[in-house]
């Protein structure tokens, strides 16, 4: 840090399992990745190449290698997994992971109808070779999943071998965990937390107000995902109480 400020929340250090930040790369160029990492590599834990953008990304292998050289692992968005599965190409998907040397994979069913036992089977299979993140929740705003079903699916997926489960929000933050206005489904989140350990969950929270809500609920070291590259340092200031939204939250008695 560039100077000393007292009484800030203690942030976990990389490699970390809590306070984890997943950034979504929706098509950054090689130069943009280099610039992003020069300013942010200390704060990003993993990068998702959003949905199936990797299919169109130029110089994909080089891009992944740049992230890897900076100590930042990369994985393909869950929609790409679904695109392979719905076409009967799961083994081809595994070959793609191997081709690019990826150590993480996301299993989701937000765009396709997939029996949950089959989804867990995919998790078990992939977990033999890579670290699996699995996403729970639908991308269809009209499909409301009751809290007990979120809990059941998250637990089953963790039992099947998922390292962490991701709460769905899409890149806009208007489905799944959130209402179409972007408002957090507070009762859903609180009920999930009665059964699933918070360190096992990554909450997709692309909007600032959503990030603030989770930091106030669970503290500086909540796991958050779908963060835009240019919003990473702003998120860190929210985590540390150095932005107006959380300025008073961590001060305690240390006030004028």
Backbone as JSON, one array per atom type, in Angstrom:
{
  "sequence": "XXXXXXXXXXXXXXXXXXXXXXXXXXXXXXXXXXXXXXXXXXXXXXXXXXXXXXXXXXXXXXXXXXXXXXXXXXXXXXXXXXXXXXXXXXXXXXXXXXXXXXXXXXXXXXXXXXXXXXXXXXXXXXXXXXXXXXXXXXXXXXXXXXXXXXXXXXXXXXXXXXXXXXXXXXXXXXXXXXXXXXXXXXXXXXXXXXXXXXXXXXXXXXXXXXXXXXXXXXXXXXXXXXXXXXXXXXXXXXXXXXXXXXXXXXXXXXXX",
  "N": [[0.84, -1.19, 0.0], [0.33, 2.33, -0.43], [0.53, 4.15, 1.64], [-0.02, 4.5, 5.21], [-2.94, 3.56, 6.86], [-4.83, 3.38, 9.75], [-6.74, 0.86, 11.54], [-8.17, -0.6, 9.56], [-10.18, -3.13, 8.0], [-8.92, -6.49, 8.12], [-7.61, -7.92, 5.32], [-7.64, -11.04, 3.64], [-4.84, -12.79, 2.21], [-3.44, -13.58, -1.01], [-2.48, -16.91, -1.93], [-5.95, -17.28, -1.53], [-8.87, -18.53, 0.15], [-11.07, -17.38, 1.16], [-12.59, -14.14, 0.89], [-12.34, -13.97, -1.73], [-12.04, -12.96, -5.11], [-13.6, -13.0, -8.14], [-13.1, -12.11, -11.43], [-14.75, -11.02, -14.36], [-13.9, -11.46, -17.63], [-14.84, -10.22, -20.57], [-13.93, -10.23, -23.13], [-11.45, -8.97, -23.36], [-8.61, -7.48, -24.94], [-5.24, -8.59, -25.74], [-3.42, -6.56, -25.02], [-5.04, -5.08, -23.3], [-5.42, -6.95, -21.24], [-2.8, -7.14, -20.27], [-2.45, -4.51, -19.31], [-4.5, -4.45, -17.4], [-3.6, -6.41, -15.54], [-1.21, -5.26, -14.69], [-2.06, -3.31, -12.99], [-3.78, -4.58, -11.23], [-3.21, -7.19, -10.34], [-2.71, -8.05, -7.73], [-5.15, -8.17, -6.54], [-7.02, -9.71, -7.85], [-8.3, -12.98, -7.95], [-9.11, -15.04, -9.6], [-9.98, -15.44, -13.05], [-12.78, -15.34, -15.11], [-13.52, -16.23, -18.36], [-16.01, -14.84, -19.86], [-19.2, -16.41, -20.33], [-19.45, -17.83, -23.43], [-17.39, -16.51, -24.67], [-14.78, -17.19, -25.16], [-14.75, -18.76, -27.42], [-14.6, -17.03, -29.54], [-12.44, -15.44, -29.07], [-9.47, -13.89, -30.02], [-6.08, -15.04, -30.24], [-6.17, -16.78, -28.03], [-4.75, -18.75, -26.51], [-2.38, -17.38, -25.93], [-3.37, -15.29, -24.42], [-4.42, -16.61, -22.16], [-2.03, -17.59, -21.15], [-0.72, -15.24, -20.4], [-2.26, -14.38, -18.24], [-1.78, -16.61, -16.59], [1.0, -16.43, -16.16], [1.04, -14.28, -14.51], [0.12, -15.34, -12.21], [-2.59, -15.75, -12.05], [-5.27, -17.74, -12.31], [-7.39, -19.03, -14.96], [-10.69, -19.63, -16.23], [-13.24, -21.09, -18.31], [-16.46, -19.7, -18.99], [-19.55, -20.99, -17.63], [-21.58, -21.26, -19.52], [-20.33, -22.06, -21.85], [-19.6, -24.69, -21.24], [-22.22, -25.72, -21.12], [-22.99, -25.35, -23.77], [-21.41, -27.22, -25.11], [-22.32, -29.59, -23.87], [-25.08, -29.74, -24.51], [-24.94, -30.33, -27.13], [-24.0, -32.85, -27.17], [-21.25, -33.11, -26.77], [-19.47, -33.51, -24.62], [-17.04, -34.87, -24.09], [-15.45, -33.65, -25.98], [-15.37, -31.12, -24.87], [-13.82, -31.62, -22.58], [-11.43, -32.16, -23.81], [-10.81, -29.64, -24.84], [-10.35, -28.19, -22.48], [-8.03, -29.5, -21.7], [-6.37, -28.92, -23.88], [-5.86, -26.18, -23.57], [-4.69, -26.15, -21.14], [-6.12, -25.71, -18.75], [-6.88, -25.4, -15.32], [-9.14, -25.11, -13.91], [-12.71, -25.44, -14.03], [-16.06, -24.61, -14.95], [-19.22, -25.78, -14.08], [-22.5, -25.58, -15.08], [-26.06, -24.99, -15.31], [-27.69, -23.02, -16.26], [-28.78, -22.22, -18.67], [-29.72, -24.44, -19.96], [-31.85, -27.34, -19.69], [-31.15, -29.57, -17.33], [-31.03, -32.61, -15.72], [-30.57, -32.81, -12.2], [-29.05, -34.83, -11.01], [-27.56, -35.66, -13.17], [-26.06, -33.39, -13.69], [-24.47, -33.36, -11.38], [-23.06, -35.66, -11.87], [-21.47, -34.86, -14.03], [-19.92, -33.01, -12.64], [-18.52, -34.7, -10.85], [-17.02, -36.2, -12.67], [-15.4, -34.24, -13.99], [-14.05, -33.25, -11.79], [-12.09, -35.08, -11.31], [-9.96, -34.28, -12.78], [-9.69, -31.47, -12.81], [-10.16, -28.41, -10.91], [-13.34, -27.78, -9.8], [-15.83, -25.37, -10.2], [-19.17, -24.81, -9.5], [-22.27, -23.65, -10.71], [-25.25, -22.37, -9.38], [-28.66, -21.72, -10.0], [-30.93, -20.03, -12.23], [-30.71, -18.52, -15.51], [-32.98, -17.5, -16.47], [-35.21, -15.07, -15.79], [-37.84, -15.45, -15.12], [-37.96, -17.84, -13.89], [-38.22, -18.89, -10.8], [-36.42, -20.16, -8.22], [-37.03, -21.95, -5.31], [-35.79, -21.28, -1.95], [-35.09, -23.69, -0.48], [-34.47, -25.43, -2.49], [-32.24, -24.25, -3.73], [-30.42, -24.59, -1.61], [-30.36, -27.39, -1.38], [-29.37, -28.13, -3.93], [-26.88, -26.78, -3.97], [-25.55, -28.09, -1.82], [-25.52, -30.76, -2.72], [-23.91, -30.48, -4.97], [-21.49, -29.62, -3.9], [-20.93, -31.93, -2.46], [-20.55, -33.62, -4.59], [-18.14, -32.85, -5.55], [-17.52, -30.21, -6.14], [-15.48, -27.38, -5.72], [-16.13, -24.77, -4.96], [-19.38, -23.25, -4.82], [-21.33, -21.27, -7.01], [-23.41, -18.47, -6.81], [-25.89, -17.63, -8.97], [-26.16, -14.75, -11.09], [-25.89, -13.62, -13.52], [-24.13, -11.44, -15.89], [-25.25, -8.99, -15.57], [-26.55, -8.81, -13.13], [-29.3, -9.25, -12.5], [-30.89, -11.47, -12.2], [-31.59, -14.7, -10.69], [-29.99, -14.57, -7.75], [-30.93, -12.08, -7.45], [-33.55, -9.62, -7.83], [-35.3, -8.37, -10.78], [-34.8, -5.72, -10.69], [-32.33, -5.5, -9.65], [-32.17, -5.64, -6.94], [-31.22, -7.35, -3.98], [-32.25, -10.64, -3.2], [-32.94, -10.91, -0.25], [-33.98, -12.66, 1.77], [-33.57, -15.15, 0.56], [-30.73, -15.31, 0.37], [-30.03, -15.2, 3.11], [-31.25, -17.52, 4.05], [-29.91, -19.51, 2.61], [-27.4, -19.27, 3.81], [-27.82, -20.39, 6.28], [-27.33, -23.04, 6.0], [-25.27, -23.59, 4.15], [-21.79, -23.24, 4.22], [-20.32, -20.03, 4.31], [-17.79, -19.62, 3.18], [-17.72, -21.4, 1.15], [-19.14, -20.4, -0.92], [-19.41, -18.39, -3.82], [-20.6, -15.3, -4.48], [-22.19, -13.97, -7.16], [-21.96, -10.67, -8.04], [-22.29, -8.15, -9.71], [-23.04, -5.45, -9.62], [-22.46, -2.32, -7.98], [-24.03, -1.67, -5.7], [-24.89, -4.18, -4.92], [-22.49, -5.42, -4.21], [-21.78, -3.84, -2.02], [-23.88, -4.51, -0.28], [-23.37, -7.25, 0.27], [-20.81, -7.08, 1.44], [-21.4, -5.61, 3.74], [-23.06, -7.43, 4.99], [-21.49, -9.81, 5.29], [-18.86, -9.1, 5.65], [-15.45, -7.92, 5.01], [-14.15, -9.98, 3.73], [-15.81, -11.51, 2.08], [-16.71, -13.76, -0.53], [-16.78, -12.78, -3.85], [-18.11, -12.45, -7.17], [-18.12, -12.11, -10.84], [-17.11, -9.58, -11.33], [-16.42, -6.57, -12.94], [-13.5, -5.77, -14.87], [-12.61, -3.06, -14.62], [-13.75, -2.4, -12.24], [-12.52, -3.53, -10.13], [-10.49, -2.48, -8.29], [-12.12, -0.39, -7.2], [-13.96, -2.13, -5.87], [-12.25, -3.25, -3.94], [-11.85, -1.0, -2.33], [-14.37, -0.74, -1.27], [-14.47, -3.09, 0.24], [-12.62, -2.43, 2.2], [-13.66, -0.31, 3.55], [-13.2, 2.19, 2.49], [-14.63, 3.69, 0.78], [-17.46, 5.74, 0.26], [-19.81, 4.24, 0.6], [-19.35, 2.18, 2.43], [-17.99, 3.43, 4.39], [-18.4, 4.1, 7.13], [-18.83, 1.61, 8.14], [-16.81, -0.1, 9.09], [-15.5, 1.33, 10.99], [-16.12, 1.33, 13.71], [-15.47, 2.2, 17.01], [-13.62, 4.01, 16.33], [-13.7, 6.92, 15.72], [-14.0, 10.46, 15.1]],
  "CA": [[0.0, 0.0, 0.0], [1.14, 3.53, -0.64], [0.66, 4.84, 2.91], [-0.61, 3.76, 6.33], [-4.21, 3.94, 7.49], [-5.1, 2.48, 10.86], [-8.08, 0.34, 11.8], [-8.86, -1.12, 8.39], [-10.4, -4.57, 8.11], [-7.82, -7.33, 7.65], [-7.93, -8.7, 4.11], [-6.86, -12.25, 3.4], [-3.83, -12.63, 1.16], [-3.39, -14.64, -2.01], [-3.72, -17.54, -2.42], [-6.95, -17.25, -0.47], [-10.12, -19.26, -0.05], [-12.12, -16.43, 1.51], [-12.22, -12.84, 0.36], [-12.01, -14.35, -3.1], [-12.66, -12.11, -6.13], [-13.6, -13.5, -9.51], [-13.32, -11.06, -12.41], [-15.25, -11.49, -15.64], [-13.3, -10.93, -18.85], [-15.84, -10.42, -21.62], [-13.32, -10.09, -24.45], [-10.32, -8.05, -23.33], [-7.5, -7.76, -25.85], [-3.97, -8.92, -25.09], [-2.89, -5.35, -24.4], [-5.91, -4.75, -22.17], [-5.1, -7.9, -20.16], [-1.52, -6.72, -19.69], [-2.69, -3.3, -18.54], [-5.31, -4.83, -16.24], [-2.79, -7.12, -14.57], [-0.2, -4.37, -14.14], [-2.67, -2.51, -11.93], [-4.75, -5.3, -10.4], [-2.9, -8.61, -10.11], [-2.75, -8.37, -6.3], [-6.52, -8.17, -6.04], [-7.85, -10.67, -8.57], [-7.94, -14.35, -7.6], [-9.37, -15.9, -10.75], [-10.67, -14.75, -14.13], [-13.68, -16.12, -15.96], [-13.78, -15.75, -19.72], [-17.46, -14.87, -19.75], [-20.05, -17.35, -21.07], [-18.7, -18.56, -24.47], [-16.56, -15.55, -25.4], [-13.5, -17.81, -25.54], [-14.89, -19.33, -28.76], [-14.3, -15.98, -30.52], [-11.3, -14.65, -28.63], [-8.22, -14.04, -30.76], [-4.87, -15.29, -29.44], [-6.68, -17.28, -26.75], [-3.7, -19.42, -25.76], [-1.47, -16.34, -25.44], [-4.08, -14.55, -23.37], [-4.44, -17.46, -20.96], [-0.66, -17.68, -20.64], [-0.4, -13.98, -19.74], [-2.88, -14.48, -16.92], [-1.1, -17.64, -15.81], [2.31, -15.92, -15.76], [0.8, -13.32, -13.42], [-0.39, -16.07, -11.07], [-4.04, -15.64, -12.04], [-5.88, -18.81, -13.11], [-8.48, -18.68, -15.87], [-11.59, -20.7, -16.61], [-14.27, -20.74, -19.27], [-17.78, -19.55, -18.41], [-20.38, -22.19, -17.62], [-22.39, -21.37, -20.73], [-19.57, -22.85, -22.83], [-19.84, -26.08, -20.84], [-23.58, -26.08, -21.53], [-23.03, -25.4, -25.24], [-20.86, -28.52, -25.49], [-23.15, -30.68, -23.36], [-26.36, -29.82, -25.23], [-24.61, -30.87, -28.45], [-23.44, -34.18, -27.0], [-19.8, -33.0, -26.98], [-18.79, -33.36, -23.33], [-15.64, -35.3, -24.2], [-14.74, -32.58, -26.71], [-15.13, -30.06, -23.89], [-12.68, -32.02, -21.76], [-10.23, -32.01, -24.65], [-10.53, -28.21, -24.91], [-9.71, -27.84, -21.21], [-6.67, -30.04, -21.74], [-5.62, -28.19, -24.91], [-5.43, -24.88, -23.06], [-4.05, -26.34, -19.85], [-6.9, -25.07, -17.7], [-6.95, -26.15, -14.07], [-10.46, -24.87, -13.34], [-13.85, -25.53, -14.96], [-17.36, -24.3, -14.36], [-20.38, -26.59, -14.48], [-23.72, -24.84, -14.82], [-27.24, -25.39, -16.09], [-28.53, -21.84, -16.28], [-29.41, -22.03, -19.99], [-30.26, -25.7, -20.44], [-32.54, -28.16, -18.7], [-30.25, -30.69, -17.05], [-31.35, -33.26, -14.45], [-29.52, -32.46, -11.25], [-28.13, -35.94, -10.8], [-26.65, -35.66, -14.31], [-25.12, -32.29, -13.44], [-23.52, -33.83, -10.37], [-22.2, -36.65, -12.53], [-20.47, -34.08, -14.76], [-19.01, -32.46, -11.63], [-17.65, -35.78, -10.38], [-16.1, -36.56, -13.74], [-14.42, -33.17, -14.2], [-13.26, -33.06, -10.57], [-10.95, -35.99, -11.35], [-8.87, -33.67, -13.54], [-9.57, -30.03, -12.6], [-10.93, -27.86, -9.8], [-14.65, -27.45, -10.35], [-16.78, -24.42, -9.63], [-20.47, -25.09, -10.09], [-23.17, -22.52, -10.57], [-26.64, -22.7, -9.06], [-29.58, -20.64, -10.35], [-31.29, -19.96, -13.64], [-30.58, -17.24, -16.21], [-34.33, -17.1, -16.83], [-35.75, -14.28, -14.69], [-39.18, -15.93, -14.76], [-37.82, -19.11, -13.19], [-37.86, -18.62, -9.41], [-36.08, -21.39, -7.52], [-37.22, -21.71, -3.87], [-34.55, -21.38, -1.17], [-34.71, -25.05, -0.1], [-33.89, -26.06, -3.68], [-30.89, -23.7, -3.83], [-29.6, -25.24, -0.59], [-30.22, -28.8, -1.76], [-28.49, -28.24, -5.09], [-25.53, -26.39, -3.57], [-24.94, -29.14, -1.01], [-25.26, -31.92, -3.58], [-22.8, -30.18, -5.87], [-20.29, -29.68, -3.07], [-20.69, -33.35, -2.17], [-20.11, -34.26, -5.83], [-16.74, -32.49, -5.81], [-17.28, -28.79, -6.41], [-14.64, -26.65, -4.76], [-17.04, -23.73, -4.49], [-20.6, -23.07, -5.61], [-21.53, -19.88, -7.42], [-24.79, -18.02, -6.86], [-26.13, -17.03, -10.28], [-26.69, -13.39, -11.23], [-25.51, -13.15, -14.86], [-23.21, -10.31, -15.84], [-25.97, -7.76, -15.25], [-27.02, -8.82, -11.75], [-30.75, -9.04, -12.47], [-31.59, -12.75, -12.11], [-31.04, -15.59, -9.66], [-29.91, -14.0, -6.4], [-31.44, -10.71, -7.46], [-34.75, -9.3, -8.59], [-34.94, -7.73, -12.04], [-34.35, -4.36, -10.37], [-30.99, -5.58, -9.08], [-32.28, -5.77, -5.49], [-30.87, -8.67, -3.46], [-33.3, -11.45, -2.57], [-32.32, -11.03, 1.06], [-34.41, -13.88, 2.46], [-32.91, -16.29, -0.08], [-29.32, -15.35, 0.79], [-29.93, -15.53, 4.53], [-31.61, -18.92, 4.25], [-28.79, -20.31, 2.11], [-26.31, -19.21, 4.78], [-28.1, -21.23, 7.45], [-26.97, -24.43, 5.7], [-24.05, -23.7, 3.34], [-20.74, -22.36, 4.76], [-20.12, -18.88, 3.42], [-16.53, -19.72, 2.45], [-17.92, -22.29, 0.02], [-20.01, -19.74, -1.9], [-19.06, -17.15, -4.51], [-21.82, -14.58, -4.83], [-22.05, -13.08, -8.3], [-22.46, -9.36, -7.61], [-21.65, -7.19, -10.62], [-23.42, -4.07, -9.35], [-21.84, -1.78, -6.76], [-24.95, -1.77, -4.57], [-24.89, -5.58, -4.5], [-21.22, -5.64, -3.52], [-21.9, -3.18, -0.71], [-24.8, -5.29, 0.55], [-22.7, -8.47, 0.74], [-19.73, -6.71, 2.36], [-22.01, -5.25, 5.01], [-23.62, -8.64, 5.61], [-20.53, -10.87, 5.58], [-17.55, -8.58, 5.96], [-14.5, -7.59, 3.95], [-13.63, -11.18, 3.07], [-16.84, -12.27, 1.38], [-16.33, -14.16, -1.9], [-17.63, -12.11, -4.83], [-17.77, -12.77, -8.56], [-18.63, -11.33, -11.97], [-16.66, -8.2, -11.16], [-15.83, -6.01, -14.16], [-12.08, -5.44, -14.64], [-12.41, -1.68, -14.17], [-14.4, -2.22, -10.95], [-11.84, -4.35, -9.13], [-9.97, -1.63, -7.22], [-13.27, 0.15, -6.47], [-14.47, -3.15, -4.94], [-11.34, -3.35, -2.79], [-12.09, 0.11, -1.42], [-15.6, -1.09, -0.54], [-14.11, -4.11, 1.23], [-11.78, -1.84, 3.25], [-14.3, 0.84, 4.16], [-12.56, 3.4, 1.96], [-15.56, 4.32, -0.14], [-18.56, 6.27, 1.06], [-20.86, 3.25, 0.84], [-19.02, 1.37, 3.61], [-17.02, 4.24, 5.14], [-18.63, 4.0, 8.58], [-19.17, 0.25, 8.53], [-15.71, -0.77, 9.77], [-14.8, 2.26, 11.9], [-16.34, 1.01, 15.11], [-15.33, 3.36, 17.92], [-12.49, 4.86, 15.89], [-14.29, 8.08, 15.05], [-13.67, 11.75, 15.72]],
  "C": [[0.88, 1.25, 0.0], [1.34, 4.36, 0.62], [-0.12, 4.07, 3.96], [-1.93, 4.39, 6.76], [-4.51, 2.91, 8.57], [-6.54, 1.97, 10.82], [-8.87, 0.01, 10.54], [-9.14, -2.6, 8.62], [-9.21, -5.35, 7.54], [-8.28, -8.12, 6.44], [-7.05, -9.95, 4.05], [-5.89, -11.99, 2.26], [-3.87, -13.81, 0.21], [-2.28, -15.63, -1.66], [-4.73, -17.68, -1.28], [-8.18, -18.05, -0.85], [-11.31, -18.41, 0.36], [-11.64, -15.04, 1.13], [-11.84, -12.93, -1.1], [-12.73, -13.44, -4.08], [-12.48, -12.73, -7.51], [-13.97, -12.36, -10.46], [-13.8, -11.68, -13.71], [-14.59, -10.72, -16.78], [-14.26, -11.25, -19.99], [-15.26, -10.21, -23.02], [-12.18, -9.1, -24.48], [-9.26, -8.46, -24.36], [-6.26, -8.12, -25.04], [-3.42, -7.71, -24.35], [-3.73, -4.95, -23.19], [-5.66, -5.67, -20.99], [-3.8, -7.48, -19.48], [-1.69, -5.48, -18.82], [-3.49, -3.6, -17.26], [-4.45, -5.47, -15.17], [-1.74, -6.22, -13.94], [-0.75, -3.57, -12.96], [-3.41, -3.33, -10.89], [-4.37, -6.71, -9.97], [-2.94, -9.0, -8.64], [-4.16, -8.62, -5.79], [-7.42, -9.19, -6.71], [-7.36, -12.08, -8.27], [-8.13, -15.31, -8.76], [-10.15, -15.1, -11.78], [-11.54, -15.74, -14.89], [-13.77, -15.45, -17.32], [-15.27, -15.93, -19.96], [-18.17, -15.72, -20.79], [-19.26, -18.09, -22.14], [-17.83, -17.62, -25.29], [-15.24, -16.16, -25.86], [-13.56, -18.43, -26.94], [-14.44, -18.33, -29.83], [-13.04, -15.2, -30.22], [-10.05, -14.94, -29.46], [-7.06, -14.28, -29.79], [-5.22, -15.83, -28.05], [-5.58, -17.91, -25.91], [-2.73, -18.4, -25.16], [-2.1, -15.58, -24.28], [-4.1, -15.34, -22.07], [-3.05, -17.51, -20.32], [-0.25, -16.39, -19.92], [-1.01, -13.96, -18.34], [-2.11, -15.46, -16.03], [0.26, -17.14, -15.31], [2.2, -14.91, -14.62], [0.24, -14.0, -12.17], [-1.89, -16.01, -10.94], [-4.63, -16.74, -12.91], [-7.09, -18.31, -13.89], [-9.4, -19.88, -16.03], [-12.64, -20.17, -17.58], [-15.62, -20.65, -18.56], [-18.62, -20.81, -18.56], [-21.23, -22.36, -18.86], [-21.66, -22.16, -21.81], [-19.71, -24.33, -22.51], [-21.21, -26.54, -21.33], [-23.69, -26.21, -23.05], [-22.46, -26.72, -25.76], [-21.8, -29.65, -25.09], [-24.43, -30.84, -24.18], [-26.16, -30.39, -26.63], [-23.99, -32.26, -28.36], [-21.94, -34.21, -27.14], [-19.03, -32.84, -25.66], [-17.33, -33.78, -23.41], [-14.82, -34.3, -24.99], [-14.43, -31.42, -25.77], [-13.92, -30.4, -23.02], [-11.37, -31.87, -22.53], [-9.83, -30.54, -24.77], [-9.85, -27.74, -23.62], [-8.25, -28.3, -21.2], [-5.8, -29.27, -22.73], [-5.05, -26.89, -24.37], [-4.84, -24.95, -21.65], [-4.78, -25.71, -18.68], [-7.02, -25.99, -16.48], [-8.27, -25.97, -13.36], [-11.51, -25.03, -14.43], [-15.12, -25.21, -14.22], [-18.43, -25.2, -14.95], [-21.63, -25.82, -14.1], [-24.86, -25.42, -15.65], [-28.23, -24.23, -16.17], [-29.27, -21.62, -17.58], [-30.02, -23.29, -20.55], [-31.0, -26.41, -19.31], [-31.72, -29.43, -18.51], [-30.66, -31.32, -15.72], [-30.22, -33.09, -13.45], [-28.57, -33.6, -10.98], [-27.13, -36.05, -11.95], [-25.62, -34.54, -14.17], [-24.06, -32.71, -12.44], [-22.57, -34.88, -10.93], [-21.1, -35.94, -13.32], [-19.45, -33.5, -13.79], [-18.02, -33.52, -11.17], [-16.61, -36.15, -11.42], [-15.01, -35.51, -13.91], [-13.51, -33.01, -12.99], [-12.08, -34.04, -10.48], [-9.72, -35.32, -11.97], [-8.63, -32.2, -13.22], [-10.33, -29.65, -11.33], [-12.24, -27.32, -10.36], [-15.34, -26.37, -9.51], [-18.12, -24.73, -10.28], [-21.44, -23.97, -9.74], [-24.6, -23.0, -10.35], [-27.51, -21.48, -9.37], [-29.8, -20.58, -11.84], [-31.03, -18.57, -14.2], [-31.94, -16.71, -16.66], [-34.96, -16.38, -15.64], [-37.12, -14.76, -14.23], [-39.13, -17.22, -13.96], [-37.32, -18.85, -11.77], [-37.64, -19.95, -8.69], [-36.24, -21.14, -6.02], [-35.93, -21.94, -3.09], [-34.13, -22.81, -0.84], [-34.04, -25.76, -1.26], [-32.48, -25.54, -3.93], [-29.96, -24.44, -2.86], [-29.32, -26.69, -0.97], [-29.23, -28.96, -2.91], [-27.05, -27.86, -4.73], [-24.84, -27.5, -2.78], [-24.61, -30.36, -1.84], [-24.06, -31.69, -4.48], [-21.47, -30.13, -5.11], [-19.93, -31.13, -2.76], [-20.15, -34.08, -3.39], [-18.67, -33.89, -6.19], [-16.49, -31.05, -6.17], [-16.44, -28.18, -5.31], [-15.43, -25.52, -4.12], [-18.27, -23.72, -5.38], [-20.82, -21.58, -5.84], [-23.02, -19.58, -7.44], [-25.0, -17.19, -8.12], [-26.67, -15.61, -10.2], [-26.6, -12.87, -12.65], [-24.6, -11.93, -14.72], [-23.9, -9.01, -15.47], [-26.47, -7.68, -13.83], [-28.52, -8.61, -11.61], [-31.54, -10.34, -12.49], [-31.03, -13.53, -10.92], [-31.12, -15.02, -8.26], [-30.63, -12.67, -6.29], [-32.76, -10.61, -8.22], [-34.35, -8.55, -9.85], [-34.52, -6.27, -11.86], [-32.9, -4.32, -9.89], [-31.0, -5.73, -7.57], [-31.98, -7.21, -5.06], [-32.11, -9.36, -2.9], [-32.78, -11.84, -1.18], [-32.7, -12.31, 1.79], [-33.75, -15.11, 1.89], [-31.47, -16.41, 0.41], [-29.2, -15.78, 2.24], [-30.29, -16.98, 4.8], [-30.51, -19.85, 3.75], [-27.69, -20.39, 3.17], [-26.58, -19.99, 6.05], [-27.6, -22.65, 7.25], [-25.63, -24.58, 4.97], [-23.0, -22.75, 3.9], [-20.42, -21.24, 3.78], [-18.82, -18.97, 2.63], [-16.63, -20.63, 1.23], [-18.73, -21.65, -1.11], [-19.31, -18.53, -2.5], [-20.36, -16.51, -4.96], [-21.55, -13.7, -6.05], [-22.72, -11.75, -7.94], [-21.84, -8.27, -8.48], [-21.95, -5.73, -10.32], [-22.85, -3.59, -8.01], [-22.75, -1.96, -5.55], [-25.01, -3.19, -4.03], [-23.61, -5.92, -3.73], [-21.26, -5.04, -2.12], [-22.77, -4.01, 0.23], [-24.1, -6.52, 1.12], [-21.56, -8.15, 1.7], [-20.29, -6.33, 3.72], [-22.57, -6.47, 5.74], [-22.53, -9.57, 6.12], [-19.1, -10.4, 5.79], [-16.64, -8.42, 4.75], [-14.09, -8.8, 3.13], [-14.72, -12.11, 2.55], [-16.33, -12.6, -0.02], [-17.3, -13.54, -2.89], [-17.15, -12.4, -6.25], [-18.49, -11.9, -9.57], [-18.31, -9.84, -11.81], [-16.01, -7.73, -12.46], [-14.38, -5.61, -13.88], [-11.86, -4.03, -14.1], [-13.08, -1.39, -12.83], [-13.69, -2.97, -9.82], [-11.26, -3.52, -7.98], [-11.09, -0.9, -6.5], [-13.88, -0.85, -5.48], [-13.57, -3.27, -3.73], [-11.55, -2.2, -1.82], [-13.39, -0.1, -0.65], [-15.28, -2.08, 0.56], [-13.39, -3.49, 2.43], [-12.43, -0.65, 3.95], [-13.7, 2.16, 3.71], [-13.36, 4.0, 0.82], [-16.8, 4.7, 0.65], [-19.59, 5.24, 1.46], [-20.61, 2.41, 2.09], [-18.1, 2.13, 4.57], [-17.16, 4.08, 6.65], [-18.73, 2.56, 9.07], [-18.08, -0.41, 9.37], [-15.01, 0.12, 10.8], [-14.96, 1.89, 13.36], [-16.29, 2.26, 15.97], [-14.25, 4.33, 17.46], [-13.04, 6.01, 15.05], [-13.91, 9.35, 15.8], [-14.67, 12.06, 16.84]]
}
